[in-house]
């Protein structure tokens, strides 16, 4: 599984970083990004799907590839 963050859709609510802080963080402007060094396969992390559901604008997606 992989993780995709739609930077155009992200509004900086921070729900992903609050839900799965081992995977997500926020950049200097407050927008979502993966922690440095985290592979895209981090979608296997137990809280990533919950973080995607928690995003109020659907900017975080867990992919099957």
N, CA, C and O atoms as CSV, one atom per row, in Angstrom:
chain,resi,resn,atom,element,x,y,z
A,1,UNK,N,N,0.834,-1.183,0.000
A,1,UNK,CA,C,0.000,0.000,0.000
A,1,UNK,C,C,0.875,1.242,0.000
A,1,UNK,O,O,1.976,1.249,0.552
A,2,UNK,N,N,0.376,2.267,-0.615
A,2,UNK,CA,C,1.097,3.524,-0.656
A,2,UNK,C,C,0.238,4.653,-0.115
A,2,UNK,O,O,-0.945,4.468,0.171
A,3,UNK,N,N,0.838,5.808,0.019
A,3,UNK,CA,C,0.141,6.988,0.526
A,3,UNK,C,C,0.300,8.101,-0.500
A,3,UNK,O,O,1.388,8.324,-1.032
A,4,UNK,N,N,-0.802,8.795,-0.770
A,4,UNK,CA,C,-0.754,9.941,-1.660
A,4,UNK,C,C,-1.321,11.145,-0.918
A,4,UNK,O,O,-2.384,11.053,-0.303
A,5,UNK,N,N,-0.625,12.258,-0.972
A,5,UNK,CA,C,-1.102,13.510,-0.378
A,5,UNK,C,C,-1.332,14.494,-1.517
A,5,UNK,O,O,-0.408,14.817,-2.264
A,6,UNK,N,N,-2.558,14.963,-1.646
A,6,UNK,CA,C,-2.902,15.942,-2.673
A,6,UNK,C,C,-2.619,17.334,-2.106
A,6,UNK,O,O,-3.415,17.883,-1.343
A,7,UNK,N,N,-1.478,17.889,-2.491
A,7,UNK,CA,C,-1.046,19.190,-1.956
A,7,UNK,C,C,-1.983,20.323,-2.368
A,7,UNK,O,O,-2.083,21.331,-1.668
A,8,UNK,N,N,-2.667,20.163,-3.496
A,8,UNK,CA,C,-3.609,21.189,-3.949
A,8,UNK,C,C,-4.876,21.205,-3.091
A,8,UNK,O,O,-5.502,22.250,-2.919
A,9,UNK,N,N,-5.240,20.062,-2.566
A,9,UNK,CA,C,-6.463,19.929,-1.782
A,9,UNK,C,C,-6.236,20.209,-0.291
A,9,UNK,O,O,-7.150,20.657,0.401
A,10,UNK,N,N,-5.034,19.948,0.199
A,10,UNK,CA,C,-4.724,20.089,1.627
A,10,UNK,C,C,-4.970,21.521,2.101
A,10,UNK,O,O,-4.562,22.484,1.451
A,11,UNK,N,N,-5.648,21.642,3.250
A,11,UNK,CA,C,-5.920,22.954,3.835
A,11,UNK,C,C,-5.158,23.162,5.141
A,11,UNK,O,O,-5.308,24.196,5.790
A,12,UNK,N,N,-4.341,22.180,5.526
A,12,UNK,CA,C,-3.525,22.320,6.725
A,12,UNK,C,C,-4.263,22.075,8.027
A,12,UNK,O,O,-3.871,22.611,9.063
A,13,UNK,N,N,-5.320,21.280,8.000
A,13,UNK,CA,C,-6.067,21.000,9.229
A,13,UNK,C,C,-5.223,20.211,10.234
A,13,UNK,O,O,-5.429,20.326,11.442
A,14,UNK,N,N,-4.283,19.418,9.743
A,14,UNK,CA,C,-3.374,18.684,10.630
A,14,UNK,C,C,-3.917,17.399,11.213
A,14,UNK,O,O,-3.283,16.803,12.084
A,15,UNK,N,N,-5.070,16.962,10.757
A,15,UNK,CA,C,-5.648,15.736,11.311
A,15,UNK,C,C,-4.774,14.517,11.037
A,15,UNK,O,O,-4.697,13.610,11.866
A,16,UNK,N,N,-4.113,14.489,9.878
A,16,UNK,CA,C,-3.245,13.345,9.562
A,16,UNK,C,C,-2.079,13.287,10.543
A,16,UNK,O,O,-1.748,12.215,11.050
A,17,UNK,N,N,-1.456,14.431,10.814
A,17,UNK,CA,C,-0.312,14.469,11.731
A,17,UNK,C,C,-0.738,14.162,13.164
A,17,UNK,O,O,0.031,13.571,13.922
A,18,UNK,N,N,-1.931,14.549,13.538
A,18,UNK,CA,C,-2.431,14.243,14.876
A,18,UNK,C,C,-2.797,12.766,15.009
A,18,UNK,O,O,-2.603,12.167,16.067
A,19,UNK,N,N,-3.325,12.187,13.940
A,19,UNK,CA,C,-3.786,10.799,13.974
A,19,UNK,C,C,-2.640,9.807,13.822
A,19,UNK,O,O,-2.610,8.786,14.510
A,20,UNK,N,N,-1.702,10.095,12.932
A,20,UNK,CA,C,-0.575,9.177,12.680
A,20,UNK,C,C,0.735,9.962,12.699
A,20,UNK,O,O,1.358,10.149,11.654
A,21,UNK,N,N,1.159,10.421,13.876
A,21,UNK,CA,C,2.359,11.260,13.971
A,21,UNK,C,C,3.659,10.535,13.615
A,21,UNK,O,O,4.684,11.183,13.405
A,22,UNK,N,N,3.632,9.212,13.545
A,22,UNK,CA,C,4.821,8.471,13.130
A,22,UNK,C,C,4.996,8.476,11.616
A,22,UNK,O,O,6.039,8.063,11.108
A,23,UNK,N,N,3.978,8.943,10.894
A,23,UNK,CA,C,4.012,8.922,9.433
A,23,UNK,C,C,3.937,10.328,8.839
A,23,UNK,O,O,4.653,10.637,7.886
A,24,UNK,N,N,3.072,11.183,9.398
A,24,UNK,CA,C,2.825,12.505,8.824
A,24,UNK,C,C,3.360,13.620,9.709
A,24,UNK,O,O,3.504,13.468,10.922
A,25,UNK,N,N,3.647,14.737,9.068
A,25,UNK,CA,C,3.993,15.970,9.750
A,25,UNK,C,C,3.410,17.109,8.920
A,25,UNK,O,O,2.726,16.871,7.925
A,26,UNK,N,N,3.680,18.335,9.329
A,26,UNK,CA,C,3.237,19.487,8.559
A,26,UNK,C,C,4.467,20.313,8.201
A,26,UNK,O,O,5.386,20.464,9.005
A,27,UNK,N,N,4.469,20.844,6.977
A,27,UNK,CA,C,5.608,21.647,6.539
A,27,UNK,C,C,5.553,23.028,7.193
A,27,UNK,O,O,4.683,23.294,8.023
A,28,UNK,N,N,6.478,23.896,6.818
A,28,UNK,CA,C,6.549,25.225,7.429
A,28,UNK,C,C,5.304,26.072,7.196
A,28,UNK,O,O,5.030,27.004,7.953
A,29,UNK,N,N,4.554,25.747,6.149
A,29,UNK,CA,C,3.320,26.468,5.862
A,29,UNK,C,C,2.091,25.798,6.471
A,29,UNK,O,O,0.972,26.285,6.316
A,30,UNK,N,N,2.305,24.671,7.171
A,30,UNK,CA,C,1.207,23.984,7.837
A,30,UNK,C,C,0.536,22.900,7.022
A,30,UNK,O,O,-0.457,22.323,7.464
A,31,UNK,N,N,1.060,22.609,5.836
A,31,UNK,CA,C,0.444,21.605,4.980
A,31,UNK,C,C,1.046,20.229,5.221
A,31,UNK,O,O,2.197,20.102,5.639
A,32,UNK,N,N,0.258,19.212,4.954
A,32,UNK,CA,C,0.638,17.829,5.225
A,32,UNK,C,C,1.790,17.360,4.350
A,32,UNK,O,O,1.884,17.701,3.171
A,33,UNK,N,N,2.665,16.566,4.965
A,33,UNK,CA,C,3.708,15.868,4.237
A,33,UNK,C,C,4.117,14.646,5.045
A,33,UNK,O,O,3.865,14.557,6.246
A,34,UNK,N,N,4.751,13.713,4.356
A,34,UNK,CA,C,5.234,12.522,5.053
A,34,UNK,C,C,6.520,12.889,5.781
A,34,UNK,O,O,7.279,13.749,5.335
A,35,UNK,N,N,6.749,12.229,6.896
A,35,UNK,CA,C,7.995,12.451,7.613
A,35,UNK,C,C,9.169,12.065,6.725
A,35,UNK,O,O,9.084,11.086,5.984
A,36,UNK,N,N,10.253,12.810,6.786
A,36,UNK,CA,C,11.432,12.463,5.991
A,36,UNK,C,C,11.887,11.032,6.292
A,36,UNK,O,O,11.909,10.596,7.443
A,37,UNK,N,N,12.242,10.331,5.243
A,37,UNK,CA,C,12.721,8.960,5.402
A,37,UNK,C,C,11.629,7.915,5.449
A,37,UNK,O,O,11.922,6.720,5.488
A,38,UNK,N,N,10.363,8.341,5.447
A,38,UNK,CA,C,9.255,7.383,5.459
A,38,UNK,C,C,8.991,6.931,4.033
A,38,UNK,O,O,8.750,7.769,3.165
A,39,UNK,N,N,9.029,5.646,3.767
A,39,UNK,CA,C,8.737,5.184,2.406
A,39,UNK,C,C,7.258,5.331,2.082
A,39,UNK,O,O,6.419,5.368,2.982
A,40,UNK,N,N,6.944,5.416,0.801
A,40,UNK,CA,C,5.540,5.525,0.394
A,40,UNK,C,C,4.748,4.305,0.822
A,40,UNK,O,O,3.521,4.361,0.906
A,41,UNK,N,N,5.434,3.203,1.095
A,41,UNK,CA,C,4.748,1.994,1.546
A,41,UNK,C,C,4.307,2.093,3.003
A,41,UNK,O,O,3.832,1.110,3.571
A,42,UNK,N,N,4.455,3.252,3.605
A,42,UNK,CA,C,4.040,3.436,4.994
A,42,UNK,C,C,2.538,3.273,5.148
A,42,UNK,O,O,2.016,3.350,6.260
A,43,UNK,N,N,1.844,3.051,4.047
A,43,UNK,CA,C,0.400,2.814,4.095
A,43,UNK,C,C,0.050,1.602,4.931
A,43,UNK,O,O,-1.108,1.420,5.307
A,44,UNK,N,N,1.039,0.767,5.229
A,44,UNK,CA,C,0.811,-0.399,6.074
A,44,UNK,C,C,0.733,-0.035,7.560
A,44,UNK,O,O,0.329,-0.861,8.378
A,45,UNK,N,N,1.117,1.191,7.909
A,45,UNK,CA,C,1.064,1.631,9.309
A,45,UNK,C,C,-0.394,1.567,9.784
A,45,UNK,O,O,-1.292,1.977,9.049
A,46,UNK,N,N,-0.642,1.067,10.983
A,46,UNK,CA,C,-2.028,0.847,11.432
A,46,UNK,C,C,-2.913,2.091,11.486
A,46,UNK,O,O,-4.133,1.963,11.384
A,47,UNK,N,N,-2.350,3.285,11.642
A,47,UNK,CA,C,-3.189,4.477,11.767
A,47,UNK,C,C,-3.320,5.285,10.482
A,47,UNK,O,O,-4.011,6.304,10.470
A,48,UNK,N,N,-2.671,4.854,9.397
A,48,UNK,CA,C,-2.700,5.636,8.170
A,48,UNK,C,C,-4.107,5.698,7.566
A,48,UNK,O,O,-4.544,6.765,7.136
A,49,UNK,N,N,-4.805,4.590,7.531
A,49,UNK,CA,C,-6.176,4.616,6.996
A,49,UNK,C,C,-7.074,5.530,7.834
A,49,UNK,O,O,-7.921,6.241,7.294
A,50,UNK,N,N,-6.886,5.507,9.134
A,50,UNK,CA,C,-7.663,6.390,10.012
A,50,UNK,C,C,-7.311,7.855,9.742
A,50,UNK,O,O,-8.189,8.717,9.754
A,51,UNK,N,N,-6.036,8.134,9.501
A,51,UNK,CA,C,-5.614,9.499,9.176
A,51,UNK,C,C,-6.251,9.960,7.870
A,51,UNK,O,O,-6.671,11.111,7.757
A,52,UNK,N,N,-6.325,9.071,6.884
A,52,UNK,CA,C,-6.960,9.421,5.610
A,52,UNK,C,C,-8.450,9.722,5.826
A,52,UNK,O,O,-8.982,10.666,5.243
A,53,UNK,N,N,-9.108,8.935,6.645
A,53,UNK,CA,C,-10.532,9.178,6.942
A,53,UNK,C,C,-10.726,10.477,7.717
A,53,UNK,O,O,-11.750,11.144,7.567
A,54,UNK,N,N,-9.750,10.837,8.542
A,54,UNK,CA,C,-9.879,12.030,9.378
A,54,UNK,C,C,-9.666,13.331,8.606
A,54,UNK,O,O,-10.066,14.399,9.070
A,55,UNK,N,N,-9.047,13.250,7.443
A,55,UNK,CA,C,-8.789,14.465,6.665
A,55,UNK,C,C,-10.111,15.077,6.219
A,55,UNK,O,O,-10.883,14.421,5.519
A,56,UNK,N,N,-10.390,16.327,6.609
A,56,UNK,CA,C,-11.684,16.922,6.291
A,56,UNK,C,C,-11.897,17.223,4.808
A,56,UNK,O,O,-13.032,17.428,4.380
A,57,UNK,N,N,-10.818,17.251,4.018
A,57,UNK,CA,C,-10.958,17.551,2.595
A,57,UNK,C,C,-10.513,16.392,1.702
A,57,UNK,O,O,-10.477,16.533,0.480
A,58,UNK,N,N,-10.178,15.258,2.296
A,58,UNK,CA,C,-9.795,14.076,1.527
A,58,UNK,C,C,-8.463,14.212,0.805
A,58,UNK,O,O,-8.279,13.633,-0.266
A,59,UNK,N,N,-7.529,14.971,1.377
A,59,UNK,CA,C,-6.228,15.172,0.739
A,59,UNK,C,C,-5.298,13.979,0.905
A,59,UNK,O,O,-4.331,13.850,0.155
A,60,UNK,N,N,-5.567,13.113,1.860
A,60,UNK,CA,C,-4.726,11.941,2.103
A,60,UNK,C,C,-5.446,10.699,1.587
A,60,UNK,O,O,-6.609,10.460,1.913
A,61,UNK,N,N,-4.747,9.923,0.786
A,61,UNK,CA,C,-5.347,8.712,0.240
A,61,UNK,C,C,-4.367,7.544,0.409
A,61,UNK,O,O,-3.157,7.700,0.248
A,62,UNK,N,N,-4.909,6.398,0.730
A,62,UNK,CA,C,-4.127,5.158,0.792
A,62,UNK,C,C,-4.417,4.410,-0.510
A,62,UNK,O,O,-5.570,4.133,-0.840
A,63,UNK,N,N,-3.343,4.090,-1.241
A,63,UNK,CA,C,-3.496,3.447,-2.541
A,63,UNK,C,C,-3.102,1.974,-2.446
A,63,UNK,O,O,-2.384,1.571,-1.530
A,64,UNK,N,N,-3.569,1.195,-3.381
A,64,UNK,CA,C,-3.257,-0.243,-3.406
A,64,UNK,C,C,-1.953,-0.543,-4.123
A,64,UNK,O,O,-1.518,-1.694,-4.135
A,65,UNK,N,N,-1.324,0.446,-4.716
A,65,UNK,CA,C,-0.086,0.175,-5.449
A,65,UNK,C,C,1.149,0.424,-4.641
A,65,UNK,O,O,2.260,0.235,-5.137
